[in-house]
Amino acid sequence: MRDTGGPSPRDRGPRAPQGRPSVPVDSRRGHPGEQRRPSAPPPPGARDGRRTGASAPVRRVESASGPRVHGALAVLGVFLVTLVAAAIDSFLSSGLGLVTVVALTASTVVAALVTRRRDLLTVLVAPPLVYVAVAVVNVALAPAATLSLPSLATLLVRGFPAMGVATAAAVVVGLFRLVARR
């Protein structure tokens, strides 16, 4: 190659591509020599670049009291607390008794308080299902009991007040949360 005496192409520095105008670089946003395109102007009628009307994104905001728990996780918590209480009840006496009733009711009320509003129905219908599941596990793990239809039916008939009290408590808390929100 011939040397023309001028600076070599490497020494000239960055050049703007042909056909595109050079845009000044804001030193706070980019590196020296970097080219950026100007941002598009906001749509007509928009304030501060925010979208309004039908094109605006819909955002749901949970209450400021803290994060809420998913319904399935709350029901799992009710089940585990009731299962531990049933184990204590079976150890102290025979069958599911007062400790199980109190634990089912208390854990259902707590679950109704901490569950997201859209998952509240899950917690409201859970106490009978949780009680049945705990009764099945209790009968299955009891050494003297056999898992038969008559033994399960006896547990469910005796447990009907517990299921009713826990469901009523959850409904009261759920209604309170719905009314207090409005």
N, C-alpha and C positions, 0 to 999 in steps of 0.2 A: 504494500500500500504506500501511497505517497503521503508525505507530511506536508500539509499546507501552512503550517506555522500557527494555526489557531488552536483553540482548546479542543481536546478530543471529545467525542459524544458523551463519554462518561463524566467528564469534568463540567459539563454545561449545567447539570442539575436536572430536576424533573421538569418535564414539559407537559402541557395540557394536550390531550388527544385532539387530533385535527377534527374540525367540525363541531366541537362542543365548547361552549364558552366556559371560561374559568370562573369558579365561584370562590369568593374570599372565604378563608377558613377562620372560624372562631377559635382562638387559642385555648379557650376553656373546654372545648368539646373534642378537638381532634389533634392529630399530630401535624407538625409543620409539613407543608407540601401535600397534605391530604385534601382531596376535593369532595365537597358534599353538595347534594342538590338541595335547593330550598324546599321547605315543607309546603304542603298544599294549604291554601287558605281555608278557614273554617266555612262550613256551609252557610248560606244566607239565613239570617234569623237566629243563628246559634250564638249563645253568649259564652265567652271564654273557651270556645272550641268544643263545648259539650253538646251532645245531641239532645234534642228535645222532641216531645211528641211521641209518635208511634215508633220512630227509629231509635229512641233511647232504650238502652238495655234495662231490664227490670231486675232489681236487686232486692232480695228478701233480707231483712235484718232481724236477727234474733234479739231477744230482750237483752238488756244490758246487765242482767243479774249474773251472767256467766255462761259458760258453755253448757249445752244441753246434751243429754245422752240419747242414743238411738233406742228405739223401742225394743228391739230384739235383745240388746245388751242389758236393758233394764229388766226384762223378763228373766234373762239368765241370772241376774243378780238376785231377783226374788226367789227363783228356784234354788239357788245355792244356799241362801240364808235359811229358807224353809227346810231344806234337806238337812242342814246342820242342826236346826231346832228339832226336827223329827228324830234325828239320831240321839240327841240329848233326852228327848221325851221317851224314846224306846228304852234308853238305858235306865232312866229313873222309874218308869212305870211301864205298863204294857200298852202298846198302841200309841196312836197320835192323840195328844191331849192339849192342855192349855198352852204349853210352851210353843207348840206348833201353830196354834191359832194366833197367838200374840205375834209370833215371828212372821207369819204369812200376812197378817194385817199391817204390821209396822213396815215391813219391807215393800208391800204394795203401795202404801201411802208415800213412802220415800221415793219409790220409782215413779209414781204419778207426779211428784213435785219436780223431779229432775229430768223427766223425759221431754223431748221436743214436742211442741203442740201438735204437729202433724202425725206423730207416733203415739199420741195419747190413747187412742182407741185400742192399740195393742196391749197396753197396760190394763185398761179397763176390763178386757175380756180374759186376762191371764189368770186370775186367782183360781177359778175352778180347774183349769187345765194344769196349773202348777200343782195344785193339791192332788189331783189324780196321778200325776207323774211321781210326786213324792210318795204317795201311798203305794204305788206299784214298786218303786225302788225299796221302800221299807219292808213290804211283804216279801219281796224277792230275797232281801238280805237277812231277814229274820231266820234264825236257825229253827225255831219251833213252828213257824207258820209255813203254810204251803200256798203257793200262788194259784188260787182257784177262783172261780167266778163268785161263789158265795162269800169267801173271805174279802174279796175286793169290794163286793156290794155292801157288806157290813161296814167297811171302812168309809165308803162314800156316803152311806146314809148317816153314819155318826159324824162325818165331816161336813155335812151340808151347812150347818150353822157357821162353821169356819169359812167356808167358801162364800156364803151370803154376807157375812160381816166384812170380809176383805173386799169383796166386790162393791158393797155399798160405800165403804170408806174411799175406795178409788174413784167411784162416781162422784162423791161429794167433793173430793179434792179436784177432780177434773172439771166439774162445773164451776168451782171457785176460780180456777185458773182461767177458764173461758170468760167468765163474767168480769174478773179483775182486769183482763187484757183490754176490754172495750171501754 
